[in-house]
Amino acid sequence: MSSGSLYSTFKNPNELCFALALDIQKYLDEKNDEGSSGTIALSGGNTPKLLFEQLGSSTFREAINWNSAHLFWVDEKMVPVSHPDSNFGNAQNLFLNYIPINRKNIHKIRGEGEPIPEVNRYAEEIKKITHCPEGALPSFDWILLGVGMDGHVASIYPGVEFEYAKENICGVIRTPSQKSKIITLTLDTILNASRISFIVTGADKAEIVDMILSNKKASENMPAAVISRNAASVEWLLDERAAGLL
């Protein structure tokens, strides 16, 4: 296991996502008590969908102090919100439509726009809401991440270069397997977050989880491993199948 990361194991994905929803509720309660707000960057993918279902359920949608949160996205394909690949669209359908949150607190990547102008706009919005000094990197309070079979996070893939980046905050990429371009936070922006949670489920992820948390050499240049080993505060939330080789 890496020295900078801790992991927790849950019986199944539903148990994991329920526990994480409780943690989000506690975190935003604390922010509400302080009279402040927290910046949270969300991911796409299958496991976050289960989390979003929890957040949109009757248990959590009214119980959470949503106006103590500013919600961002770590990446987004350049597709309309109505497209099934839209991360924001999936979040909207699963929980955003059901929670009492000021729409000004939702900071989506506009996938229906042109990539470079949207990267520039999104970077400026991130800087504004995170109170980022000029010339510095923004610091999100909490970033939720998945991990791909190749060790990618957000849409930062091993060996794939940005076509364009704005102040190293976010940028545009296109992988050989993607039909559309993608806007994603940069590795440095993710590394600068105060707290990072990897959410990983399923037996098919057991090998990559073991490679990263056991510090195996083959994983050393994978974006997920770089984050896990170098960010200030990292936790891995795993179901029993994803943790099967640890």
C-alpha positions as CSV (number, residue, x, y, z in Angstrom):
1,M,0.0,0.0,0.0
2,S,1.2,3.5,-0.8
3,S,2.4,5.6,2.2
4,G,0.2,8.5,1.3
5,S,-3.1,6.7,0.8
6,L,-5.6,4.9,3.0
7,Y,-8.3,2.5,1.8
8,S,-11.6,1.4,3.2
9,T,-13.5,-1.7,2.0
10,F,-17.2,-2.0,1.8
11,K,-19.3,-5.1,1.2
12,N,-20.8,-3.9,-2.1
13,P,-21.1,-0.7,-4.3
14,N,-24.4,0.3,-2.6
15,E,-22.9,0.2,0.8
16,L,-19.9,2.2,-0.4
17,C,-22.0,4.9,-2.0
18,F,-24.4,5.1,1.0
19,A,-21.4,5.7,3.3
20,L,-19.9,8.3,0.9
21,A,-23.3,10.1,0.7
22,L,-23.3,10.2,4.6
23,D,-19.8,11.7,4.5
24,I,-20.8,14.3,2.0
25,Q,-23.8,15.2,4.3
26,K,-21.5,15.5,7.3
27,Y,-19.0,17.6,5.3
28,L,-21.6,20.1,4.1
29,D,-23.2,20.2,7.6
30,E,-19.9,21.4,8.9
31,K,-19.6,24.0,6.1
32,N,-23.1,25.2,6.9
33,D,-22.3,25.5,10.6
34,E,-19.2,27.6,9.6
35,G,-21.3,29.8,7.3
36,S,-19.0,28.8,4.4
37,S,-19.1,26.6,1.3
38,G,-17.0,23.8,-0.1
39,T,-15.9,23.1,-3.7
40,I,-16.5,19.5,-4.8
41,A,-15.5,18.2,-8.2
42,L,-17.5,15.2,-9.4
43,S,-16.7,12.4,-11.9
44,G,-18.6,10.5,-14.5
45,G,-18.7,6.7,-14.8
46,N,-20.8,3.8,-13.4
47,T,-19.9,4.0,-9.7
48,P,-20.6,7.7,-9.4
49,K,-24.0,7.0,-10.9
50,L,-24.8,4.8,-7.9
51,L,-23.6,7.7,-5.6
52,F,-25.8,10.1,-7.5
53,E,-28.8,7.9,-7.0
54,Q,-28.1,7.9,-3.3
55,L,-27.8,11.7,-3.3
56,G,-31.1,12.1,-5.2
57,S,-32.9,9.6,-2.9
58,S,-35.5,10.6,-0.3
59,T,-32.8,9.8,2.4
60,F,-30.4,12.5,1.3
61,R,-31.9,15.0,-1.2
62,E,-33.6,17.2,1.5
63,A,-31.2,16.3,4.4
64,I,-28.0,17.7,2.8
65,N,-27.2,21.4,3.0
66,W,-26.7,21.7,-0.7
67,N,-26.2,25.4,-0.8
68,S,-23.0,24.9,1.1
69,A,-21.6,23.2,-1.9
70,H,-20.2,24.5,-5.2
71,L,-20.3,21.5,-7.6
72,F,-17.9,21.1,-10.5
73,W,-17.0,18.3,-12.9
74,V,-13.5,16.8,-13.4
75,D,-14.2,16.2,-17.1
76,E,-16.8,16.3,-19.8
77,K,-17.2,15.1,-23.4
78,M,-18.1,17.8,-25.9
79,V,-21.6,16.5,-26.3
80,P,-25.0,18.0,-25.5
81,V,-26.5,17.5,-22.0
82,S,-29.1,15.2,-23.6
83,H,-26.4,12.8,-24.9
84,P,-26.0,9.6,-22.9
85,D,-22.2,10.3,-22.6
86,S,-22.7,13.6,-20.9
87,N,-21.4,13.5,-17.3
88,F,-23.4,16.5,-16.4
89,G,-26.5,15.1,-18.0
90,N,-26.3,11.9,-16.0
91,A,-25.8,13.8,-12.8
92,Q,-28.7,16.0,-13.6
93,N,-31.0,13.1,-14.3
94,L,-30.0,11.2,-11.2
95,F,-29.8,13.9,-8.5
96,L,-29.5,17.5,-9.6
97,N,-33.1,17.7,-10.7
98,Y,-34.2,16.5,-7.2
99,I,-32.1,18.5,-4.8
100,P,-32.8,22.0,-3.4
101,I,-29.6,23.8,-4.6
102,N,-29.1,27.2,-6.0
103,R,-28.4,26.8,-9.7
104,K,-25.6,29.3,-9.3
105,N,-23.8,26.7,-7.2
106,I,-23.7,24.3,-10.2
107,H,-20.6,24.8,-12.4
108,K,-20.9,22.5,-15.4
109,I,-18.6,22.2,-18.3
110,R,-20.7,23.2,-21.4
111,G,-20.2,20.2,-23.6
112,E,-22.4,21.7,-26.3
113,G,-19.9,24.5,-26.9
114,E,-16.6,24.8,-28.7
115,P,-13.7,23.2,-26.7
116,I,-11.1,26.0,-26.5
117,P,-13.5,28.8,-25.6
118,E,-15.1,26.6,-23.1
119,V,-11.8,25.6,-21.5
120,N,-11.0,29.3,-21.1
121,R,-14.4,30.0,-19.6
122,Y,-14.4,27.0,-17.3
123,A,-10.8,27.8,-16.0
124,E,-11.9,31.4,-15.2
125,E,-15.0,30.1,-13.3
126,I,-12.9,27.7,-11.3
127,K,-10.5,30.5,-10.4
128,K,-13.3,32.7,-9.3
129,I,-15.1,30.2,-7.1
130,T,-12.0,28.7,-5.5
131,H,-10.6,32.2,-4.9
132,C,-7.4,31.3,-6.8
133,P,-4.7,34.0,-6.7
134,E,-3.4,35.1,-10.1
135,G,-0.7,32.8,-11.4
136,A,-1.5,30.0,-8.8
137,L,-3.3,26.7,-9.3
138,P,-6.8,26.4,-7.9
139,S,-7.4,24.2,-4.9
140,F,-10.7,22.2,-4.8
141,D,-11.8,21.2,-1.3
142,W,-12.7,17.7,-2.5
143,I,-12.4,15.8,-5.7
144,L,-14.2,12.4,-6.3
145,L,-12.4,10.2,-8.8
146,G,-12.8,6.8,-10.5
147,V,-9.9,4.9,-12.0
148,G,-9.7,3.3,-15.4
149,M,-8.3,-0.1,-16.3
150,D,-5.2,1.6,-17.7
151,G,-4.8,3.8,-14.6
152,H,-6.4,7.0,-16.1
153,V,-8.3,9.5,-14.0
154,A,-10.8,12.1,-15.2
155,S,-9.8,12.1,-18.9
156,I,-6.0,12.1,-18.2
157,Y,-4.8,9.0,-20.0
158,P,-1.2,7.6,-19.9
159,G,0.8,9.1,-22.7
160,V,-2.0,11.3,-24.1
161,E,-1.0,15.0,-24.5
162,F,-3.3,18.0,-24.2
163,E,-4.2,19.6,-27.4
164,Y,-4.7,22.9,-25.5
165,A,-4.6,23.9,-21.9
166,K,-5.5,27.0,-20.0
167,E,-3.0,28.0,-17.3
168,N,-2.6,24.3,-16.5
169,I,-6.0,24.3,-14.9
170,C,-7.9,22.4,-17.5
171,G,-7.5,21.5,-21.1
172,V,-8.7,19.7,-24.2
173,I,-7.8,16.1,-25.2
174,R,-8.9,13.5,-27.6
175,T,-7.9,9.9,-27.2
176,P,-7.8,7.5,-30.2
177,S,-10.9,5.7,-28.8
178,Q,-13.0,8.8,-28.4
179,K,-15.2,10.3,-31.1
180,S,-15.5,13.6,-29.4
181,K,-13.0,15.9,-27.7
182,I,-13.0,16.1,-23.9
183,I,-12.4,18.8,-21.4
184,T,-10.6,17.7,-18.3
185,L,-8.9,19.1,-15.2
186,T,-5.1,18.8,-15.4
187,L,-3.1,16.4,-13.2
188,D,-1.6,19.4,-11.4
189,T,-5.0,20.8,-10.6
190,I,-6.2,17.5,-9.2
191,L,-3.0,17.1,-7.2
192,N,-3.6,20.5,-5.6
193,A,-7.0,19.5,-4.1
194,S,-7.3,19.4,-0.3
195,R,-8.9,16.0,-0.4
196,I,-9.2,13.3,-3.0
197,S,-11.4,10.2,-2.9
198,F,-11.0,7.3,-5.3
199,I,-14.3,5.4,-5.7
200,V,-13.6,1.9,-7.2
201,T,-15.9,-1.1,-7.5
202,G,-15.9,-4.4,-9.3
203,A,-13.6,-7.4,-9.7
204,D,-12.4,-6.0,-13.1
205,K,-10.7,-3.2,-11.1
206,A,-8.9,-5.5,-8.6
207,E,-5.7,-5.7,-10.6
208,I,-5.2,-2.0,-11.2
209,V,-6.1,-1.2,-7.6
210,D,-3.5,-3.8,-6.4
211,M,-0.9,-2.4,-8.8
212,I,-1.3,1.1,-7.5
213,L,-1.7,0.5,-3.8
214,S,1.1,-2.1,-3.8
215,N,3.4,0.4,-5.5
216,K,4.2,-2.0,-8.3
217,K,6.7,-0.6,-10.8
218,A,4.3,-1.0,-13.8
219,S,2.0,1.6,-12.3
220,E,4.5,4.3,-11.5
221,N,3.6,6.6,-14.5
222,M,-0.2,6.0,-14.4
223,P,-2.1,9.2,-13.5
224,A,-4.0,7.5,-10.7
225,A,-0.7,6.3,-9.1
226,V,0.9,9.7,-9.4
227,I,-2.1,11.2,-7.6
228,S,-2.3,8.4,-5.0
229,R,1.4,8.8,-4.1
230,N,1.8,12.6,-4.3
231,A,-1.5,14.3,-3.3
232,A,-1.8,15.8,0.2
233,S,-4.8,13.7,1.3
234,V,-6.0,10.6,-0.7
235,E,-8.4,7.9,0.3
236,W,-9.5,4.8,-1.7
237,L,-13.1,3.6,-1.2
238,L,-13.4,0.0,-2.5
239,D,-16.0,-2.7,-2.6
240,E,-14.9,-6.2,-1.7
241,R,-14.4,-7.2,-5.3
242,A,-12.1,-4.2,-6.2
243,A,-10.1,-4.9,-3.0
244,G,-9.9,-8.6,-3.8
245,L,-6.1,-8.7,-4.5
246,L,-5.0,-6.5,-1.6
